[in-house]
Amino acid sequence: MVAESSLELPDEAATLRLGAALAVGVEPGRTLFLSGDLGAGKTTLVRGLLRALGVAGRVKSPTYPLVELYRLSRLHFYHFDFYRFKNEAEWQDSGFREYFNAQSACVVEWPERAGALLPAPTLAIQLDVTGTGRRARLSAPSPAGAGWLAQALQHYSSAA
């Protein structure tokens, strides 16, 4: 069973609000995939999510270090960016597989660059530029993901 939804995000504030809404479902063992072209708002969405989780410091795209760790009170939160990966072998050689475990939450920008070697996401979001805004297509391929999606959509709507 796959749960799906689509949202229009007219501005940066809406993208941040969606990120904040996603924070309610962040739990150890969950993985969020973020896809979209450069400038589609992936890191902005993560910034909104991390702010809602209490991160006050700078949130930047981990394009060069490939991963940023945020130690939150209840879990380790890993923010990956695989934009620079050229092929699946780089994922395999990276040693990142161990980060995807029952004690960590992971967000992956550009998951397609690691291919089928990545563990399946709990929730996946495709961000597309539409004029001055964005369209978010959310897909949850599991019951846990469907629950997370439902929670996030409820929080997003109530925060509008």
N, C-alpha and C positions, 0 to 999 in steps of 0.2 A: 504494500500500500504506500503510495506516494502522495503526500499532501503538498499542494502548490498554491501560491498566491502571487499577486502582482500589485505593486504600489507605485504611484507617481510621487516623486520627490521633487517638488518645485524649486527647492533651493538648498543651500548648505545646511541650514537649520533643520530642515526635514531629514536630511541624511544623518545628522548628529542625533536627532530624535529617534530615528530607527535604530541606530547603534545603542542608544540608551535603553530602548525597549528590549533589545536582544539581551541586555545584561541580566534581566530577570531569570533567564534560563541557562546562564553559564554555570556549569557544574563540572567537577572532575570527570574525566573520561569523554567529554564532548569535544567535537571538532566542527568548526565552521569554515567552509570554503568560500572565498570571495573571488569572483572572476569579473573581468571587464577590462576595457582598454585603459591605457595610461590616462590619468586625469578623470576617471569615471567616479571616483569617490570612495575607493576601497579603504584607504588609510583614514579618511574623514569618518567613515562609519566606525572603524576600530577606535578612533579617538572618542567618539560619543559613547561607545560601549565601555571603554576603560574609565572615562570620567564618571559614568554611572556606578562603576565598581569602586570608586574612591581614589583613582590615580590622579594626582594633582600635577605631577611633573610633565615634562615634554613627552608627547607621543609622536614618534616619527616613523616613517616607513623604514623597515629594516632591509632596504634594497642592497646595501653593501655588506653589512654584517650577516645578512640572511635571517637572523632571528634576534628578537628582543625578549628578554624575560622580565615579567612583572610579578613580584612576589606579593600576592594578596593574602589576606588573613586566612582564607580557607583553601587556597590552592596556588599552584604555580601556573601562570598564564603565559603561554608562548605565542608570540606574534611572528609568523614567518612570512617571508617574501621571496618567492622562487623565480622572480622575473629574470634574473641572470642565468638561471639554469639553461643549458643548451640541449640537454637530453635527460632521459630517465636515469642513466648511469650516474649522473651527478647527484641525484637524490640518494641513490643506493650507496654512493661513496661518502655522503655527507655525515653519516652517523646520527641523523636526526630521528630515525625510526624509534629510538628508545624514548624520545620525548612524548610520543603518542601512547599514553598509558592511562590507567584508571585513576591516577593521582593528579593528572594535569589537564588543563583545558588548552586547546590549540586553535588559533585562527591562522588560516593560510591564504595569503594573496598569491595569485597565479598558480593554483594547484595543478592546472593542466600541464605545467612545465615538468612536473614530477611524474606525470602519467599514472598508469594503473598501479604503480607500486605504493602509492599513498593508501593508508587505511580509508575506508569509506567515511564520508562526512556524516555528522548528525544532521546538519543543516547546510544548504548551499545557497548562495546568493549571486546572481548575475546582475551587475550594474551596467546600464547602458545610458549613454548621453542622449538626451532628447531636447534639442534646442538649448535653453538655459538651465534645464533641470535634468533629472535622472529618472530612469525607470528601474525599479528593483524587482527582479523575478526570484521569488523564494521557493525553494524545493526541499522537502523533508522526506528522505527515503526510508525512514524507520519510524516506529511508534514513538520513540523518545524524541525524534526530530519533529514529528507532528505535534507533540505536546509543547515543545519549545516554540514552534511556529505560532501555535494558537495563543500562548502566553504573550509572545512578542507583539502579535497583531492587536491583542486586547490592550496592552500597555501603550502601543503607538497611537491607537485611536483615542484612548482616554487622555493622552497628553496633548492632543491637537488643540 
